[in-house]
Amino acid sequence: MTAMRCILTILVSGWVLPATADPLSDFLAAKGGGACYERVYTAAHLAANPAQKTRSLRMGLVPFPDGIGAIARIAIHAARETHFILAECGWSERPNDDALGRPLIATYKAGPGLVCHARASADEMSAEEGGDFVIDARDRQQSMTIHLPPELVLWQGARPAPRGAVPLSRADRVFLVHAAAAERCADFEALLPWDGADHSTPPPPLAGAVDTGTR
């Protein structure tokens, strides 16, 4: 078990929740082993928020084999490039608290949710810290809200590789994503393998994006 997996186990079993209570894993199991979310911003939204570079994004969550926590894969599409986040997430009653009890992300005002650690390499051998972010999962049946920090390790390319820490503007840190069909995230496992496996099998093409919200 990696160091971060140990931390996530502590988050689930030691932060108020009993060891048998893991709302994230229970939710994913009830969904058949994974959940997909998507957001495509309307032209009207982008016109009203000209500083926002993000045009659309998708997030897939699948459980770890041991049933504690989840692997998160996020694709952030801008006009000319796509970045990815590969992370491990766990449920916490206080996801936005750092080790000293201070807020991790200024925009997060919700209660329980997901605390996530972004990977800086596929096999976790990099000494670079990927960064932490939080997800409001209170309405997880219909939507989740991703709260990113001012800087985070992102992945880039047709066969994504870590790009390193990338600064994020205020307009591109908080994203409401809506529940989507599982097929919308079907390419993620091949595109962003968790164990550093070779990207030898290209992901299947996605269907055309559909406008999924107004926020």
MDTraj code that builds the backbone (N, CA, C; nanometers):
import mdtraj as md
import numpy as np

residues = "MET THR ALA MET ARG CYS ILE LEU THR ILE LEU VAL SER GLY TRP VAL LEU PRO ALA THR ALA ASP PRO LEU SER ASP PHE LEU ALA ALA LYS GLY GLY GLY ALA CYS TYR GLU ARG VAL TYR THR ALA ALA HIS LEU ALA ALA ASN PRO ALA GLN LYS THR ARG SER LEU ARG MET GLY LEU VAL PRO PHE PRO ASP GLY ILE GLY ALA ILE ALA ARG ILE ALA ILE HIS ALA ALA ARG GLU THR HIS PHE ILE LEU ALA GLU CYS GLY TRP SER GLU ARG PRO ASN ASP ASP ALA LEU GLY ARG PRO LEU ILE ALA THR TYR LYS ALA GLY PRO GLY LEU VAL CYS HIS ALA ARG ALA SER ALA ASP GLU MET SER ALA GLU GLU GLY GLY ASP PHE VAL ILE ASP ALA ARG ASP ARG GLN GLN SER MET THR ILE HIS LEU PRO PRO GLU LEU VAL LEU TRP GLN GLY ALA ARG PRO ALA PRO ARG GLY ALA VAL PRO LEU SER ARG ALA ASP ARG VAL PHE LEU VAL HIS ALA ALA ALA ALA GLU ARG CYS ALA ASP PHE GLU ALA LEU LEU PRO TRP ASP GLY ALA ASP HIS SER THR PRO PRO PRO PRO LEU ALA GLY ALA VAL ASP THR GLY THR ARG".split()
xyz = np.array([
    [0.0848, -0.1198, 0.0000],
    [0.0000, 0.0000, 0.0000],
    [0.0882, 0.1245, 0.0000],
    [0.0642, 0.2189, -0.0891],
    [0.1446, 0.3398, -0.0958],
    [0.1162, 0.4288, 0.0232],
    [0.2059, 0.5296, 0.0425],
    [0.1880, 0.6221, 0.1540],
    [0.0568, 0.6969, 0.1433],
    [0.0218, 0.7393, 0.0206],
    [-0.1019, 0.8136, 0.0047],
    [-0.2224, 0.7250, 0.0299],
    [-0.2169, 0.5979, -0.0078],
    [-0.3274, 0.5077, 0.0201],
    [-0.3451, 0.4916, 0.1702],
    [-0.2341, 0.4896, 0.2449],
    [-0.2438, 0.4825, 0.3904],
    [-0.3128, 0.6059, 0.4456],
    [-0.2771, 0.7233, 0.3904],
    [-0.3390, 0.8474, 0.4349],
    [-0.4883, 0.8445, 0.4079],
    [-0.5271, 0.7989, 0.2873],
    [-0.6683, 0.7936, 0.2538],
    [-0.7431, 0.6954, 0.3429],
    [-0.6779, 0.5862, 0.3801],
    [-0.7412, 0.4923, 0.4714],
    [-0.7663, 0.5578, 0.6057],
    [-0.6703, 0.6383, 0.6515],
    [-0.6880, 0.7121, 0.7764],
    [-0.8023, 0.8097, 0.7642],
    [-0.8098, 0.8805, 0.6495],
    [-0.9177, 0.9767, 0.6291],
    [-1.0532, 0.9094, 0.6405],
    [-1.0639, 0.7907, 0.5818],
    [-1.1922, 0.7219, 0.5824],
    [-1.2219, 0.6633, 0.7198],
    [-1.1211, 0.6015, 0.7837],
    [-1.1478, 0.5258, 0.9047],
    [-1.1229, 0.6046, 1.0328],
    [-1.0451, 0.7142, 1.0239],
    [-1.0071, 0.7837, 1.1456],
    [-1.0660, 0.9208, 1.1644],
    [-1.1213, 0.9822, 1.0635],
    [-1.1781, 1.1159, 1.0754],
    [-1.3287, 1.1042, 1.0967],
    [-1.3686, 1.0765, 1.2183],
    [-1.5076, 1.0714, 1.2607],
    [-1.5780, 0.9443, 1.2144],
    [-1.5585, 0.9052, 1.0889],
    [-1.6298, 0.7897, 1.0370],
    [-1.5766, 0.6602, 1.0975],
    [-1.6634, 0.5646, 1.1309],
    [-1.6149, 0.4333, 1.1718],
    [-1.5533, 0.3616, 1.0528],
    [-1.4733, 0.2598, 1.0804],
    [-1.3980, 0.1920, 0.9746],
    [-1.4886, 0.1315, 0.8684],
    [-1.6103, 0.0960, 0.9059],
    [-1.6990, 0.0310, 0.8102],
    [-1.7779, 0.1311, 0.7265],
    [-1.7695, 0.2614, 0.7588],
    [-1.8479, 0.3628, 0.6881],
    [-1.7608, 0.4327, 0.5853],
    [-1.7958, 0.4178, 0.4602],
    [-1.7244, 0.4844, 0.3521],
    [-1.8268, 0.5217, 0.2454],
    [-1.8912, 0.6374, 0.2584],
    [-1.9973, 0.6748, 0.1641],
    [-1.9526, 0.6752, 0.0186],
    [-1.8261, 0.7090, -0.0076],
    [-1.7777, 0.7106, -0.1459],
    [-1.7785, 0.5703, -0.2049],
    [-1.7178, 0.4757, -0.1348],
    [-1.7129, 0.3385, -0.1850],
    [-1.8521, 0.2781, -0.1951],
    [-1.9373, 0.3083, -0.0973],
    [-2.0747, 0.2584, -0.1031],
    [-2.1476, 0.3140, -0.2254],
    [-2.1258, 0.4419, -0.2536],
    [-2.1904, 0.5051, -0.3684],
    [-2.1440, 0.4422, -0.4990],
    [-2.0122, 0.4220, -0.5135],
    [-1.9600, 0.3640, -0.6371],
    [-2.0061, 0.2203, -0.6551],
    [-2.0134, 0.1464, -0.5455],
    [-2.0619, 0.0088, -0.5551],
    [-2.2074, 0.0062, -0.6013],
    [-2.2877, 0.0981, -0.5476],
    [-2.4286, 0.1043, -0.5866],
    [-2.4449, 0.1457, -0.7330],
    [-2.3465, 0.2186, -0.7860],
    [-2.3508, 0.2621, -0.9252],
    [-2.2961, 0.1564, -1.0202],
    [-2.2576, 0.0432, -0.9676],
    [-2.2058, -0.0628, -1.0525],
    [-2.0562, -0.0601, -1.0708],
    [-1.9847, 0.0113, -0.9837],
    [-1.8395, 0.0116, -0.9892],
    [-1.7772, 0.1362, -1.0474],
    [-1.8521, 0.2416, -1.0614],
    [-1.7939, 0.3657, -1.1122],
    [-1.8995, 0.4707, -1.1370],
    [-1.8547, 0.5952, -1.1503],
    [-1.9463, 0.7065, -1.1772],
    [-1.8790, 0.8033, -1.2736],
    [-1.9592, 0.8661, -1.3576],
    [-1.9087, 0.9597, -1.4574],
    [-1.9847, 1.0917, -1.4464],
    [-1.9117, 1.2017, -1.4625],
    [-1.9712, 1.3353, -1.4583],
    [-1.9156, 1.4174, -1.5740],
    [-1.9944, 1.5126, -1.6195],
    [-1.9522, 1.5928, -1.7342],
    [-2.0123, 1.7323, -1.7258],
    [-1.9432, 1.8270, -1.7862],
    [-1.9954, 1.9630, -1.7986],
    [-1.9463, 2.0228, -1.9295],
    [-2.0382, 2.0742, -2.0080],
    [-2.0060, 2.1476, -2.1303],
    [-2.0639, 2.2870, -2.1133],
    [-1.9786, 2.3869, -2.1178],
    [-2.0235, 2.5243, -2.0940],
    [-2.0863, 2.5839, -2.2197],
    [-2.1946, 2.6554, -2.1998],
    [-2.2641, 2.7178, -2.3111],
    [-2.1874, 2.8408, -2.3596],
    [-2.2146, 2.8823, -2.4817],
    [-2.1543, 3.0053, -2.5351],
    [-2.1928, 3.1244, -2.4499],
    [-2.3156, 3.1249, -2.3998],
    [-2.3603, 3.2356, -2.3156],
    [-2.2818, 3.2420, -2.1856],
    [-2.2560, 3.1254, -2.1251],
    [-2.1774, 3.1217, -2.0018],
    [-2.0357, 3.1735, -2.0262],
    [-1.9740, 3.1266, -2.1332],
    [-1.8365, 3.1670, -2.1627],
    [-1.8286, 3.3156, -2.1964],
    [-1.9308, 3.3684, -2.2627],
    [-1.9333, 3.5114, -2.2933],
    [-1.9454, 3.5938, -2.1659],
    [-2.0203, 3.5414, -2.0687],
    [-2.0374, 3.6119, -1.9417],
    [-1.9175, 3.5952, -1.8493],
    [-1.8310, 3.4972, -1.8791],
    [-1.7116, 3.4706, -1.7978],
    [-1.5894, 3.4626, -1.8897],
    [-1.5486, 3.5744, -1.9477],
    [-1.4426, 3.5717, -2.0498],
    [-1.3070, 3.5229, -1.9991],
    [-1.2836, 3.5287, -1.8674],
    [-1.1549, 3.4831, -1.8142],
    [-1.1456, 3.3314, -1.8057],
    [-1.2577, 3.2623, -1.8166],
    [-1.2588, 3.1162, -1.8070],
    [-1.2075, 3.0535, -1.9355],
    [-1.1051, 2.9701, -1.9230],
    [-1.0486, 2.9012, -2.0383],
    [-1.1138, 2.7656, -2.0623],
    [-1.1683, 2.7064, -1.9583],
    [-1.2259, 2.5726, -1.9691],
    [-1.3550, 2.5745, -2.0493],
    [-1.3600, 2.4923, -2.1529],
    [-1.4802, 2.4791, -2.2360],
    [-1.5666, 2.3619, -2.1912],
    [-1.5057, 2.2557, -2.1474],
    [-1.5788, 2.1392, -2.0999],
    [-1.4860, 2.0548, -2.0144],
    [-1.5446, 1.9661, -1.9345],
    [-1.4630, 1.8730, -1.8581],
    [-1.5440, 1.7499, -1.8228],
    [-1.4710, 1.6411, -1.7999],
    [-1.5298, 1.5144, -1.7594],
    [-1.4551, 1.4626, -1.6381],
    [-1.5249, 1.3897, -1.5531],
    [-1.4613, 1.3262, -1.4381],
    [-1.5153, 1.1847, -1.4221],
    [-1.4240, 1.0891, -1.4121],
    [-1.4602, 0.9517, -1.3858],
    [-1.4062, 0.9076, -1.2512],
    [-1.4874, 0.8365, -1.1749],
    [-1.4467, 0.7821, -1.0455],
    [-1.4671, 0.6313, -1.0476],
    [-1.3627, 0.5561, -1.0131],
    [-1.3736, 0.4109, -1.0020],
    [-1.3106, 0.3689, -0.8698],
    [-1.3628, 0.2643, -0.8073],
    [-1.3111, 0.2242, -0.6757],
    [-1.1750, 0.1581, -0.6845],
    [-1.0983, 0.1694, -0.5755],
    [-0.9772, 0.0911, -0.5626],
    [-1.0150, -0.0555, -0.5432],
    [-0.9263, -0.1462, -0.5815],
    [-0.9570, -0.2888, -0.5648],
    [-0.9893, -0.3270, -0.4211],
    [-0.9284, -0.2573, -0.3234],
    [-0.9543, -0.2926, -0.1835],
    [-1.0854, -0.2340, -0.1323],
    [-1.1531, -0.1556, -0.2166],
    [-1.2838, -0.1036, -0.1789],
    [-1.2808, 0.0220, -0.0953],
    [-1.1635, 0.0791, -0.0695],
    [-1.1525, 0.2014, 0.0094],
    [-1.1063, 0.3143, -0.0808],
    [-1.1887, 0.4163, -0.0954],
    [-1.1511, 0.5297, -0.1782],
    [-1.1690, 0.5034, -0.3258],
    [-1.1205, 0.5981, -0.4073],
    [-1.1429, 0.5899, -0.5515],
    [-1.0281, 0.6504, -0.6293],
    [-1.0156, 0.6062, -0.7532],
    [-0.9268, 0.6695, -0.8506],
    [-1.0102, 0.7723, -0.9265],
    [-0.9610, 0.8940, -0.9342],
    [-1.0298, 1.0000, -1.0078],
    [-0.9489, 1.0364, -1.1314],
    [-1.0174, 1.0461, -1.2434],
    [-0.9567, 1.0902, -1.3685],
    [-1.0402, 1.2058, -1.4221],
    [-0.9750, 1.3178, -1.4458],
    [-1.0461, 1.4382, -1.4894],
    [-0.9811, 1.4904, -1.6171],
    [-1.0628, 1.5190, -1.7177],
    [-1.0168, 1.5798, -1.8431],
    [-1.0722, 1.7209, -1.8502],
    [-0.9829, 1.8187, -1.8650],
    [-1.0207, 1.9602, -1.8717],
    [-0.9895, 2.0102, -2.0119],
    [-1.0936, 2.0419, -2.0875],
    [-1.0773, 2.0811, -2.2268],
    [-1.0863, 2.2328, -2.2410],
    [-0.9794, 2.2922, -2.2936],
    [-0.9790, 2.4337, -2.3286],
    [-0.9926, 2.4451, -2.4804],
    [-0.9841, 2.5667, -2.5317],
    [-1.0043, 2.5869, -2.6751],
    [-0.8978, 2.5164, -2.7586],
    [-0.7726, 2.5169, -2.7113],
    [-0.6630, 2.4633, -2.7934],
    [-0.5873, 2.3481, -2.7284],
    [-0.6216, 2.3107, -2.6079],
    [-0.5472, 2.2040, -2.5421],
    [-0.6358, 2.1351, -2.4384],
    [-0.5936, 2.0147, -2.4015],
    [-0.6626, 1.9379, -2.2992],
    [-0.5620, 1.8979, -2.1920],
    [-0.5992, 1.9202, -2.0672],
    [-0.5182, 1.8762, -1.9550],
    [-0.5944, 1.7687, -1.8782],
    [-0.5182, 1.6858, -1.8071],
    [-0.5780, 1.5775, -1.7301],
    [-0.5285, 1.5820, -1.5855],
    [-0.6114, 1.5330, -1.4971],
    [-0.5738, 1.5125, -1.3570],
    [-0.5930, 1.3651, -1.3262],
    [-0.4914, 1.3042, -1.2683],
    [-0.4980, 1.1658, -1.2215],
    [-0.4785, 1.1711, -1.0705],
    [-0.5759, 1.1234, -0.9950],
    [-0.5720, 1.1425, -0.8501],
    [-0.6340, 1.0259, -0.7762],
    [-0.6058, 1.0195, -0.6478],
    [-0.6720, 0.9245, -0.5595],
    [-0.7493, 1.0033, -0.4557],
    [-0.8713, 0.9594, -0.4305],
    [-0.9630, 1.0345, -0.3448],
    [-1.0186, 0.9451, -0.2347],
    [-1.0485, 1.0071, -0.1215],
    [-1.1121, 0.9364, -0.0111],
    [-1.2177, 1.0238, 0.0528],
    [-1.3157, 0.9611, 0.1140],
    [-1.4214, 1.0353, 0.1830],
    [-1.3701, 1.0869, 0.3168],
    [-1.4071, 1.2085, 0.3510],
    [-1.3704, 1.2654, 0.4802],
    [-1.4824, 1.3529, 0.5329],
    [-1.5001, 1.3527, 0.6634],
    [-1.5946, 1.4441, 0.7255],
    [-1.5440, 1.5874, 0.7212],
    [-1.4120, 1.6033, 0.7091],
    [-1.3496, 1.7365, 0.7036],
    [-1.2469, 1.7392, 0.5904],
    [-1.2910, 1.7311, 0.4675],
    [-1.1979, 1.7173, 0.3546],
    [-1.1120, 1.8402, 0.3285],
    [-1.1548, 1.9543, 0.3762],
    [-1.0835, 2.0783, 0.3435],
    [-0.9856, 2.1217, 0.4509],
    [-0.9606, 2.0378, 0.5500],
    [-0.8657, 2.0707, 0.6557],
    [-0.7283, 2.0143, 0.6232],
    [-0.6235, 2.0969, 0.6390],
    [-0.4885, 2.0437, 0.6262],
    [-0.4479, 1.9821, 0.7599],
    [-0.3204, 1.9445, 0.7716],
    [-0.2744, 1.8764, 0.8929],
    [-0.2874, 1.9620, 1.0179],
    [-0.2924, 2.0935, 0.9992],
    [-0.3043, 2.1855, 1.1129],
    [-0.4460, 2.2378, 1.1295],
    [-0.5403, 2.1808, 1.0530],
    [-0.6779, 2.2235, 1.0647],
    [-0.7116, 2.3488, 0.9876],
    [-0.6215, 2.3933, 0.9010],
    [-0.6460, 2.5125, 0.8203],
    [-0.7085, 2.4736, 0.6874],
    [-0.7876, 2.5646, 0.6256],
    [-0.8528, 2.5310, 0.4976],
    [-0.7508, 2.5063, 0.3863],
    [-0.7728, 2.3995, 0.3091],
    [-0.6888, 2.3711, 0.1923],
    [-0.7276, 2.4606, 0.0745],
    [-0.8572, 2.4728, 0.0503],
    [-0.9095, 2.5438, -0.0658],
    [-1.0068, 2.6513, -0.0175],
    [-0.9806, 2.7762, -0.0520],
    [-1.0610, 2.8871, -0.0004],
    [-1.2059, 2.8813, -0.0469],
    [-1.2304, 2.8249, -0.1650],
    [-1.3661, 2.8266, -0.2206],
    [-1.4566, 2.7184, -0.1618],
    [-1.3993, 2.6214, -0.0930],
    [-1.4792, 2.5091, -0.0421],
    [-1.5460, 2.5478, 0.0886],
    [-1.6795, 2.5511, 0.0894],
    [-1.7556, 2.5879, 0.2087],
    [-1.8467, 2.4747, 0.2552],
    [-1.8454, 2.3615, 0.1856],
    [-1.9342, 2.2506, 0.2179],
    [-1.8807, 2.1730, 0.3378],
    [-1.9548, 2.0721, 0.3793],
    [-1.9137, 1.9859, 0.4883],
    [-1.8394, 1.8646, 0.4380],
    [-1.8876, 1.7435, 0.4699],
    [-1.8190, 1.6214, 0.4251],
    [-1.8065, 1.6162, 0.2732],
    [-1.7031, 1.5476, 0.2273],
    [-1.6807, 1.5346, 0.0837],
    [-1.5562, 1.4533, 0.0557],
    [-1.4978, 1.4735, -0.0625],
    [-1.3803, 1.3975, -0.1043],
    [-1.2554, 1.4834, -0.0947],
    [-1.1507, 1.4273, -0.0390],
    [-1.0190, 1.4904, -0.0427],
    [-0.9344, 1.4076, -0.1383],
    [-0.8700, 1.4747, -0.2337],
    [-0.8002, 1.4061, -0.3424],
    [-0.6554, 1.4513, -0.3507],
    [-0.5690, 1.3583, -0.3863],
    [-0.4263, 1.3859, -0.4039],
    [-0.3883, 1.3561, -0.5487],
    [-0.3479, 1.4591, -0.6206],
    [-0.3112, 1.4431, -0.7617],
    [-0.1757, 1.3753, -0.7738],
    [-0.1656, 1.2853, -0.8684],
    [-0.0389, 1.2159, -0.8927],
    [0.0521, 1.2970, -0.9829],
    [0.1803, 1.2948, -0.9509],
    [0.2806, 1.3606, -1.0334],
    [0.3477, 1.2618, -1.1282],
    [0.3179, 1.1318, -1.1139],
    [0.3705, 1.0297, -1.2036],
    [0.2751, 0.9112, -1.2011],
    [0.2807, 0.8286, -1.3044],
    [0.1896, 0.7148, -1.3127],
    [0.2168, 0.6117, -1.2048],
    [0.3455, 0.5955, -1.1672],
    [0.3809, 0.4914, -1.0715],
    [0.4131, 0.5462, -0.9335],
    [0.3907, 0.6759, -0.9121],
    [0.4146, 0.7410, -0.7834],
    [0.5617, 0.7407, -0.7439],
    [0.6535, 0.7270, -0.8408],
    [0.7957, 0.7283, -0.8093],
    [0.8532, 0.8696, -0.8104],
    [0.7778, 0.9658, -0.8621],
    [0.8266, 1.1027, -0.8655],
    [0.8286, 1.1605, -0.7253],
    [0.9333, 1.2402, -0.6970],
    [0.9424, 1.3072, -0.5671],
    [0.8550, 1.4315, -0.5627],
    [0.8051, 1.4738, -0.6769],
    [0.7217, 1.5931, -0.6835],
    [0.5835, 1.5651, -0.6280],
    [0.5348, 1.6596, -0.5490],
    [0.3986, 1.6482, -0.4968],
    [0.3003, 1.6941, -0.6031],
    [0.1945, 1.6166, -0.6226],
    [0.0969, 1.6512, -0.7249],
    [0.0034, 1.7626, -0.6835],
    [-0.0220, 1.7730, -0.5528],
    [-0.1145, 1.8736, -0.5023],
    [-0.2459, 1.8114, -0.4585],
    [-0.3175, 1.8817, -0.3729],
    [-0.4437, 1.8324, -0.3186],
    [-0.5601, 1.9190, -0.3639],
    [-0.6763, 1.8557, -0.3796],
    [-0.7977, 1.9298, -0.4100],
    [-0.9154, 1.8594, -0.3433],
    [-1.0300, 1.9246, -0.3409],
    [-1.1459, 1.8692, -0.2716],
    [-1.2677, 1.8713, -0.3635],
    [-1.3616, 1.7834, -0.3339],
    [-1.4825, 1.7711, -0.4148],
    [-1.6042, 1.7681, -0.3225],
    [-1.6975, 1.8567, -0.3496],
    [-1.8259, 1.8570, -0.2794],
    [-1.9119, 1.7481, -0.3412],
    [-1.9404, 1.6429, -0.2635],
    [-2.0136, 1.5274, -0.3158],
    [-2.1497, 1.5098, -0.2488],
    [-2.2024, 1.6152, -0.1893],
    [-2.3302, 1.6036, -0.1184],
    [-2.4446, 1.5624, -0.2120],
    [-2.4415, 1.6112, -0.3345],
    [-2.5471, 1.5808, -0.4315],
    [-2.4989, 1.4824, -0.5366],
    [-2.4172, 1.3861, -0.4944],
    [-2.3448, 1.2990, -0.5874],
    [-2.4329, 1.2196, -0.6825],
    [-2.5580, 1.1971, -0.6468],
    [-2.6459, 1.1272, -0.7397],
    [-2.6705, 1.2090, -0.8663],
    [-2.6701, 1.3422, -0.8526],
    [-2.6953, 1.4307, -0.9665],
    [-2.5727, 1.5095, -1.0109],
    [-2.4862, 1.5466, -0.9162],
    [-2.3736, 1.6335, -0.9514],
    [-2.2672, 1.6308, -0.8429],
    [-2.1502, 1.6821, -0.8774],
    [-2.0432, 1.7084, -0.7821],
    [-1.9797, 1.8420, -0.8196],
    [-1.9131, 1.9047, -0.7234],
    [-1.8438, 2.0308, -0.7500],
    [-1.6970, 2.0147, -0.7140],
    [-1.6109, 2.0333, -0.8132],
    [-1.4660, 2.0178, -0.7975],
    [-1.4057, 2.1520, -0.7586],
    [-1.3252, 2.1538, -0.6530],
    [-1.2567, 2.2750, -0.6080],
    [-1.1058, 2.2521, -0.6190],
    [-1.0416, 2.3223, -0.7114],
    [-0.8977, 2.3072, -0.7346],
    [-0.8190, 2.4197, -0.6678],
    [-0.6908, 2.3944, -0.6361],
    [-0.6055, 2.4964, -0.5753],
    [-0.5466, 2.5892, -0.6819],
    [-0.4742, 2.6916, -0.6416],
    [-0.4111, 2.7824, -0.7388],
    [-0.3072, 2.7158, -0.8278],
    [-0.2551, 2.6007, -0.7865],
    [-0.1543, 2.5300, -0.8664],
    [-0.1698, 2.3805, -0.8447],
    [-0.1578, 2.3019, -0.9531],
    [-0.1770, 2.1579, -0.9452],
    [-0.0991, 2.0916, -1.0583],
    [-0.0486, 1.9701, -1.0338],
    [0.0165, 1.8939, -1.1404],
    [-0.0891, 1.8450, -1.2384],
    [-0.0731, 1.8821, -1.3648],
    [-0.1628, 1.8392, -1.4716],
    [-0.0871, 1.7518, -1.5702],
    [-0.1615, 1.6692, -1.6425],
    [-0.1052, 1.5837, -1.7464],
    [-0.1504, 1.6382, -1.8811],
    [-0.0701, 1.6131, -1.9849],
    [-0.0995, 1.6720, -2.1151],
    [-0.0589, 1.5769, -2.2269],
    [-0.1267, 1.5885, -2.3417],
    [-0.0885, 1.5134, -2.4600],
    [-0.1911, 1.4096, -2.4992],
    [-0.1798, 1.3607, -2.6249],
    [-0.2692, 1.2567, -2.6743],
    [-0.2485, 1.1279, -2.5947],
    [-0.1252, 1.1034, -2.5541],
    [-0.0934, 0.9968, -2.4606],
    [-0.0398, 1.0660, -2.3363],
    [-0.1270, 1.1040, -2.2443],
    [-0.0924, 1.1998, -2.1400],
    [0.0295, 1.1611, -2.0579],
    [0.1122, 1.2609, -2.0331],
    [0.2275, 1.2487, -1.9454],
    [0.2270, 1.3695, -1.8521],
    [0.2823, 1.3556, -1.7319],
    [0.2816, 1.4683, -1.6387],
    [0.3519, 1.5900, -1.6967],
    [0.2865, 1.7028, -1.6894],
    [0.3449, 1.8280, -1.7371],
    [0.4145, 1.9023, -1.6237],
    [0.3779, 1.8720, -1.5019],
    [0.4298, 1.9435, -1.3866],
    [0.3248, 2.0369, -1.3306],
    [0.3636, 2.1119, -1.2288],
    [0.2708, 2.2030, -1.1629],
    [0.2304, 2.3158, -1.2572],
    [0.1014, 2.3377, -1.2697],
    [0.0478, 2.4390, -1.3607],
    [-0.0374, 2.5366, -1.2803],
    [-0.0123, 2.6681, -1.2940],
    [-0.0970, 2.7653, -1.2241],
    [-0.2374, 2.7695, -1.2841],
    [-0.3371, 2.7832, -1.1997],
    [-0.4769, 2.7876, -1.2421],
    [-0.5372, 2.9216, -1.2009],
    [-0.6027, 2.9869, -1.2942],
    [-0.6642, 3.1158, -1.2637],
    [-0.7893, 3.0950, -1.1796],
    [-0.8369, 3.1994, -1.1172],
    [-0.9578, 3.1911, -1.0350],
    [-1.0774, 3.1416, -1.1151],
    [-1.0800, 3.1754, -1.2433],
    [-1.1940, 3.1388, -1.3272],
    [-1.1939, 2.9915, -1.3657],
    [-1.0846, 2.9204, -1.3368],
    [-1.0728, 2.7800, -1.3764],
    [-1.0351, 2.6914, -1.2586],
    [-1.1029, 2.7138, -1.1465],
    [-1.0737, 2.6330, -1.0276],
    [-1.1967, 2.5635, -0.9695],
    [-1.3152, 2.6127, -0.9967],
    [-1.4371, 2.5547, -0.9393],
    [-1.5292, 2.5118, -1.0532],
    [-1.5658, 2.3827, -1.0545],
    [-1.6450, 2.3286, -1.1642],
    [-1.7587, 2.2418, -1.1102],
    [-1.8802, 2.2787, -1.1447],
    [-1.9961, 2.1940, -1.1187],
    [-2.0099, 2.0977, -1.2355],
    [-2.0067, 1.9676, -1.2066],
    [-2.0205, 1.8663, -1.3109],
    [-2.1442, 1.7811, -1.2815],
    [-2.2131, 1.7400, -1.3887],
    [-2.3390, 1.6685, -1.3748],
    [-2.3212, 1.5206, -1.4069],
    [-2.4006, 1.4371, -1.3420],
    [-2.3968, 1.2936, -1.3676],
    [-2.4197, 1.2659, -1.5160],
    [-2.3373, 1.1763, -1.5704],
    [-2.3444, 1.1435, -1.7131],
    [-2.3433, 0.9924, -1.7305],
    [-2.3756, 0.9488, -1.8508],
    [-2.3718, 0.8061, -1.8816],
    [-2.2292, 0.7532, -1.8670],
    [-2.2162, 0.6293, -1.8212],
    [-2.0845, 0.5691, -1.7993],
    [-1.9996, 0.5699, -1.9257],
    [-2.0636, 0.5627, -2.0417],
    [-1.9897, 0.5608, -2.1681],
    [-1.9086, 0.6883, -2.1894],
    [-1.9476, 0.7967, -2.1273],
    [-1.8759, 0.9228, -2.1443],
    [-1.7369, 0.9181, -2.0803],
    [-1.7153, 0.8228, -1.9902],
    [-1.5846, 0.8102, -1.9247],
    [-1.5161, 0.6775, -1.9594],
    [-1.5657, 0.6092, -2.0625],
    [-1.5157, 0.4761, -2.0955],
    [-1.3705, 0.4771, -2.1430],
    [-1.3230, 0.5897, -2.1924],
    [-1.1866, 0.5955, -2.2453],
    [-1.0814, 0.6200, -2.1384],
    [-1.1222, 0.6575, -2.0187],
    [-1.0263, 0.7043, -1.9194],
    [-0.9241, 0.6002, -1.8773],
    [-0.9672, 0.4759, -1.8552],
    [-0.8754, 0.3758, -1.8025],
    [-0.7613, 0.3480, -1.8998],
    [-0.7905, 0.3435, -2.0304],
    [-0.6853, 0.3238, -2.1298],
    [-0.6002, 0.4500, -2.1460],
    [-0.6645, 0.5652, -2.1344],
    [-0.5942, 0.6912, -2.1553],
    [-0.5031, 0.7266, -2.0385],
    [-0.5501, 0.6978, -1.9161],
    [-0.4746, 0.7315, -1.7954],
    [-0.4646, 0.6091, -1.7054],
    [-0.3810, 0.5113, -1.7432],
    [-0.3685, 0.3907, -1.6608],
    [-0.3091, 0.4244, -1.5249],
    [-0.3590, 0.3600, -1.4232],
    [-0.3176, 0.3927, -1.2873],
    [-0.1795, 0.3400, -1.2522],
    [-0.1404, 0.2245, -1.3079],
    [-0.0161, 0.1609, -1.2659],
    [0.1019, 0.1939, -1.3563],
    [0.0848, 0.2892, -1.4477],
    [0.1947, 0.3255, -1.5356],
    [0.2095, 0.2339, -1.6542],
    [0.1053, 0.1542, -1.6843],
    [0.1123, 0.0627, -1.7983],
    [0.1271, 0.1392, -1.9286],
    [0.1784, 0.0708, -2.0311],
    [0.2014, 0.1324, -2.1607],
    [0.0700, 0.1759, -2.2256],
    [0.0683, 0.2949, -2.2845],
    [-0.0494, 0.3447, -2.3551],
    [-0.0522, 0.2875, -2.4972],
    [-0.0508, 0.1580, -2.5111],
    [-0.0401, 0.0998, -2.6439],
    [-0.1756, 0.0856, -2.7125],
    [-0.2832, 0.0876, -2.6334],
    [-0.4168, 0.0741, -2.6914],
    [-0.4853, 0.2091, -2.6922],
    [-0.5119, 0.2668, -2.8095],
    [-0.5744, 0.3984, -2.8124],
    [-0.7154, 0.3925, -2.7586],
    [-0.7597, 0.4995, -2.6893],
    [-0.8952, 0.4999, -2.6354],
    [-0.9982, 0.5079, -2.7467],
    [-1.1184, 0.4567, -2.7222],
    [-1.2232, 0.4675, -2.8243],
    [-1.2661, 0.6116, -2.8411],
    [-1.3129, 0.6501, -2.9605],
    [-1.3577, 0.7877, -2.9803],
    [-1.4830, 0.8152, -2.9001],
    [-1.4973, 0.9408, -2.8552],
    [-1.6132, 0.9789, -2.7777],
    [-1.7216, 1.0331, -2.8689],
    [-1.8454, 1.0177, -2.8254],
    [-1.9558, 1.0795, -2.8968],
    [-1.9497, 1.2293, -2.8771],
    [-2.0222, 1.3029, -2.9588],
    [-2.0204, 1.4474, -2.9487],
    [-2.0650, 1.4945, -2.8127],
    [-2.0003, 1.5987, -2.7596],
    [-2.0343, 1.6529, -2.6292],
    [-2.1713, 1.7174, -2.6318],
    [-2.2387, 1.7077, -2.5199],
    [-2.3735, 1.7640, -2.5082],
    [-2.3734, 1.8673, -2.3973],
    [-2.4361, 1.9798, -2.4207],
    [-2.4460, 2.0844, -2.3202],
    [-2.5196, 2.0286, -2.1986],
    [-2.4555, 2.0399, -2.0798],
    [-2.5122, 1.9750, -1.9612],
    [-2.5368, 2.0693, -1.8446],
    [-2.5352, 2.1988, -1.8646],
    [-2.5605, 2.2860, -1.7513],
    [-2.5455, 2.4317, -1.7833],
    [-2.5828, 2.5152, -1.6878],
    [-2.5798, 2.6596, -1.7101],
    [-2.4954, 2.7334, -1.6083],
    [-2.4476, 2.6644, -1.5046],
    [-2.3701, 2.7344, -1.4027],
    [-2.2344, 2.7704, -1.4558],
])
top = md.Topology()
chain = top.add_chain()
for i, resn in enumerate(residues, 1):
    res = top.add_residue(resn, chain, resSeq=i)
    for name in ("N", "CA", "C"):
        top.add_atom(name, md.element.get_by_symbol(name[0]), res)
traj = md.Trajectory(xyz[None], top)
